[in-house]
Amino acid sequence: MTKYVIVGNGVTGTRAAEVIRRADESADVTILTEEPHPFYRRPQLADFASGEVGEARMWARKRSFYEDNRFDLRLSTKVVGLDVDGHVLALADGGSVPFNRLLVATGRDVTSERLRGGDLPGVNRFKTLEEARAIRELDGTGTTGVVFGNGMVALELVRALTSSGFSTTYLVPTETLWPEVLDKDAADIALSRLHAAGAQVVFGAGIEAVESSDGCAGEVVLSNGDILRADLVGLCSGYVPATGFLPDGGILTVGPGFTTPWTDVYVAGDVTVDPSRNYFNWLRSWRQGASAGAAMVGRADAEEQASIDTLNTQVLGLSLVALGRTIAPYRSGYSEMRGDYPYGEFYKKLIFSSDEVLVGALLVGNIAEAAALEQAIRTGTNKADLPDDLLHQMFDVTYKAAYLGVQCPVCRHEIQLAKGAAEGDLVTCPVCGTDFDVVKGDVGFKARIAR
């Protein structure tokens, strides 16, 4: 009997475990996690923190799921070492766990604890259910929050705080919002959402330290000497792979089929993301978990599709899809196609290579064409071969929609709807299995989790 061990109880590890169990009924599957909770829906942390979603809705998998699938789930378990020759993991409590095949699905850590005062109570990195609960348990009325960072986690924390009644200052370390993903027009739409939510945004900001007040975070000292009072300090920057327990200084080299230089050790999910890419990606991690699980059991379909960055998320409640390259630097040889945008909070753009092959797309507000565009990018479709109805729908706001889509509220997967889809239809996400109702949004359809 093969013993599979998965380090990480997030979307990647959970999906890999499901694939392994389906392929090998007799497998011994152990899941190790530092979290005190079973797998929950991280994309809904902001909704939980603000009280819009109850705790019962956060559980993506109940404890019975682990029992029914005979998964040995070990909560609050920290891995501190890996003996690659002996195929054994060392645990912080002095114990050990042997394995035949290992999946490292530990995600990424935040390096901001290295900041002076970064480990004080009241500092929140908004990565866990416990950190979201800490916001929920505070009375936001009259409470001050300061968030530092760029990208999805920082924006979600700002949304959580403003929705909870915090007076919120958002410190952005760059001169624009999320510059590796958003161009100026898309960033302006996001900025207008921040202002509408009541956040004060400061660009080009740097932090020197978090100062204590009665043993908790109380002030933020900026690089220019300014001091901001804060009852809660969000540090959402400096993400690195959570690989401190691995040999060779934790440096990962990912090979075909999610392999590593170490025999029988696999890796997948956000732990593989380049630290310069300032985002977490639920959908990508879900897909990689399935592919890694297939690779571990030796299935022929283990290889992932052609690799492109696929970001499906929301910016303060506004749908966002970024596929492949989204920025075309001046004189880079890349070209853009866009309509007369931005049209309110509705913005779409395509990026083509110098030989007019589609290499990227950025959709904000309405993302109905995302599935078709992702396929076109993966297959290297030329501009001249893109369907006319696809281009008309993207760039002619008066055109009757031929592509209907809705974004899953949990995994953010863009689901292509059948023609004739209507408000009230019940849809099941093919990726994460969430059931939701289709309702009318400001533009097109949006999802509401079925009650």
Buried (B, 14 or more C-beta within 10 A) or exposed (E): EBBBBBBBBBBBBBBBBBBBBEBBEEBBBBBBBBBEBBBBBBBBBBBBBBBEBEEEBBBBBEEEBBEEBEBEBBEEBEBEBBEBEEBBBBBEEEEEBEBBBBBBBBBBBBBBBEBEBBEBEBBBBBBBBEBBBBBBEBEBEEBBBBBBBBBBBBBBBBBBBBBBBBBBBBBBBBEBBBBBBBBEBBBBBBBBBBEEBBBEBBEEBEBBBBBBEEEBBBBBBBEEEEEBEBBBBBBBBBBBBBBEBBBEEBEBEBEEBBBBEBEBBBBBBBBBBEEEBBBBBBBBBBBBBBBBBBBBBEBEEBEBEEEBBBBBBBBBEBBBBBBBBBBBEEEEEBEBBBBEBBEEBBBBBBBBBEEEBBBBBBBBBBBBBBBBBBEBBBEEBEBEEBBEBBBBBBBEBEEEBBBBBBBBBBBBBBBBBEEEBEEEBEBEBEBBEBEBBBEEBEBBBBBEBEE
